[in-house]
Amino acid sequence: MIKKAYLAGGCFWGLEDLMKTQAGVLEIVAGYTGGQNDNPTYENHPGHAEALEIIYDDSQTSFWKLLDFFFQIHNPTTLNQQGNDRGTSYRSAIFYQNDEELKQSEDFIKIVNDSGHWDGPVVTSLEAFTKFWPAEDYHQDYLEKNPGGYTCHAIYFDSYL
C-alpha cells in the first residue's frame, strides 16, 4: 500500500536529499505545511514549516523506519533552527495524520530522548496534519540541481532501533 508522511526538520533541501535514499521511498515533494495561509510561497509562508511529503510503499518501509532515519539526519533539540537557518519555518515537526502516527511519534521521541545522543531534550513538535502545498519547482530536488549547495543535514547517528 502506498502511504504518505509529512516531516519537517530544517531547510527542505538537505532533508529531501537524504530521505530519498531510503528503501521504500517512492517520491519526495518539498513544500509547506502547518501555517496560516493558503497557497504559501517561499516569500509568503507565515507559520508554515519547510516540510516534505514522503510517498512510500509500506511493504518496503514503515512510518516507524522513516522516523528512525528522520531523527538520524537532523538535530531535533534545537528549537526553530537547523544549522544557520533560524525561524519557525525551520522547526523540527512531525505532522501526524492519525492517532497511530501520533502514538508512534510520541514513542519514538521517547527513544531519542532516552538514547543520550543529544545534549538536550527533543523539541520536535507534533502537529495534526491539515494540508500540504508543494514548493516552487526550483526547490524540488534542489541539491541535485545545485551540487555543492547549502545543507545543514548529515547522518549523525546510526539507527536508534
C-alpha positions as CSV (number, residue, x, y, z in Angstrom):
1,M,0.0,0.0,0.0
2,I,1.2,3.5,-0.9
3,K,1.2,5.9,2.1
4,K,2.4,9.5,2.8
5,A,4.2,11.0,5.7
6,Y,4.8,14.7,6.5
7,L,8.0,15.7,8.2
8,A,9.9,18.9,8.8
9,G,13.5,19.3,10.1
10,G,15.0,22.5,8.8
11,C,15.6,23.5,5.2
12,F,13.8,21.0,3.0
13,W,16.7,20.7,0.6
14,G,19.0,18.7,2.8
15,L,16.3,16.7,4.4
16,E,14.9,15.8,0.9
17,D,18.3,14.8,-0.4
18,L,18.9,12.3,2.4
19,M,15.4,11.0,2.9
20,K,15.0,9.9,-0.7
21,T,17.9,7.4,-0.3
22,Q,15.7,5.3,2.0
23,A,14.4,1.9,0.7
24,G,10.7,2.1,0.0
25,V,10.6,5.9,-0.5
26,L,9.0,6.3,-3.9
27,E,8.8,10.1,-4.2
28,I,9.5,13.2,-2.1
29,V,7.9,16.6,-2.6
30,A,9.3,19.7,-0.9
31,G,6.7,22.1,0.3
32,Y,4.9,23.9,3.1
33,T,2.5,22.9,5.9
34,G,1.3,23.9,9.3
35,G,0.9,27.6,8.7
36,Q,-1.6,30.4,8.4
37,N,-2.2,31.0,4.7
38,D,-3.4,29.0,1.7
39,N,-1.1,28.7,-1.3
40,P,2.1,29.6,0.6
41,T,5.2,30.6,-1.3
42,Y,8.8,30.8,-0.3
43,E,8.3,34.6,0.0
44,N,5.0,34.2,1.9
45,H,4.5,31.2,4.2
46,P,3.7,32.6,7.7
47,G,3.8,29.8,10.3
48,H,4.4,27.1,7.7
49,A,7.3,24.7,8.1
50,E,9.5,23.8,5.2
51,A,8.4,20.2,5.0
52,L,8.5,17.0,3.0
53,E,5.7,14.9,1.6
54,I,7.2,11.5,1.6
55,I,5.4,9.0,-0.5
56,Y,6.4,5.4,0.4
57,D,5.5,1.8,-0.1
58,D,4.7,0.4,3.3
59,S,5.5,-3.1,2.2
60,Q,9.1,-1.9,1.9
61,T,9.4,0.5,4.8
62,S,7.2,2.0,7.5
63,F,6.4,5.2,9.3
64,W,8.4,3.9,12.2
65,K,11.5,3.4,10.0
66,L,11.0,6.8,8.4
67,L,11.0,8.3,11.9
68,D,14.2,6.4,12.8
69,F,16.0,8.0,9.8
70,F,14.4,11.4,10.3
71,F,15.9,11.6,13.8
72,Q,19.3,10.5,12.5
73,I,19.6,13.3,9.9
74,H,18.7,16.5,11.8
75,N,19.1,17.9,15.3
76,P,15.8,17.6,17.0
77,T,16.9,19.5,20.1
78,T,17.3,23.0,18.5
79,L,14.1,25.0,18.7
80,N,13.2,26.6,15.3
81,Q,16.7,26.1,14.0
82,Q,18.9,23.8,11.9
83,G,22.4,24.9,11.2
84,N,22.4,28.6,10.2
85,D,18.6,28.5,9.3
86,R,16.5,30.1,12.1
87,G,12.8,30.7,12.5
88,T,9.6,28.6,12.7
89,S,10.0,27.7,9.0
90,Y,12.9,25.5,10.1
91,R,11.3,23.8,13.1
92,S,11.5,20.1,13.7
93,A,8.0,18.8,13.3
94,I,6.0,15.7,12.6
95,F,2.6,16.3,11.0
96,Y,0.7,13.3,12.1
97,Q,-2.4,12.1,10.1
98,N,-4.0,9.8,12.6
99,D,-3.8,8.5,16.2
100,E,-1.4,5.7,15.2
101,E,1.2,8.1,13.7
102,L,0.8,10.4,16.8
103,K,1.5,7.4,19.2
104,Q,4.4,6.2,17.1
105,S,5.8,9.8,17.1
106,E,5.5,10.1,20.9
107,D,7.1,6.7,21.4
108,F,10.0,7.5,19.0
109,I,10.7,10.8,20.7
110,K,11.0,8.9,24.0
111,I,13.5,6.6,22.4
112,V,15.5,9.5,21.1
113,N,15.5,11.3,24.4
114,D,16.5,8.1,26.2
115,S,19.3,7.4,23.8
116,G,21.5,10.2,25.2
117,H,22.7,11.1,21.7
118,W,21.8,14.7,22.1
119,D,22.8,17.2,24.8
120,G,19.2,18.4,25.3
121,P,15.7,17.1,25.0
122,V,13.8,16.7,21.7
123,V,11.8,19.8,20.8
124,T,10.2,18.3,17.7
125,S,6.6,19.4,17.6
126,L,3.7,17.0,17.0
127,E,1.2,18.8,14.8
128,A,-2.0,17.5,13.3
129,F,-1.7,17.4,9.5
130,T,-4.0,19.7,7.7
131,K,-2.9,20.4,4.2
132,F,0.4,20.4,2.2
133,W,1.4,22.7,-0.6
134,P,4.3,21.8,-2.9
135,A,7.1,24.3,-3.0
136,E,8.2,26.1,-6.2
137,D,9.8,23.9,-8.9
138,Y,13.3,25.3,-8.2
139,H,13.1,23.9,-4.6
140,Q,12.3,20.3,-5.9
141,D,15.5,18.2,-6.0
142,Y,17.4,21.3,-5.2
143,L,20.7,19.7,-4.3
144,E,20.7,17.5,-7.4
145,K,20.2,20.7,-9.5
146,N,22.8,22.6,-7.5
147,P,25.6,20.2,-6.4
148,G,27.5,21.7,-3.5
149,G,24.5,23.8,-2.4
150,Y,23.9,24.6,1.2
151,T,22.7,21.8,3.6
152,C,22.7,21.5,7.3
153,H,21.8,17.8,7.3
154,A,24.0,14.8,7.7
155,I,23.7,11.3,9.1
156,Y,24.6,12.0,12.7
157,F,23.9,8.6,14.2
158,D,23.1,5.0,13.2
159,S,19.7,3.7,13.8
160,Y,18.0,4.2,17.2
161,L,16.5,0.8,16.9
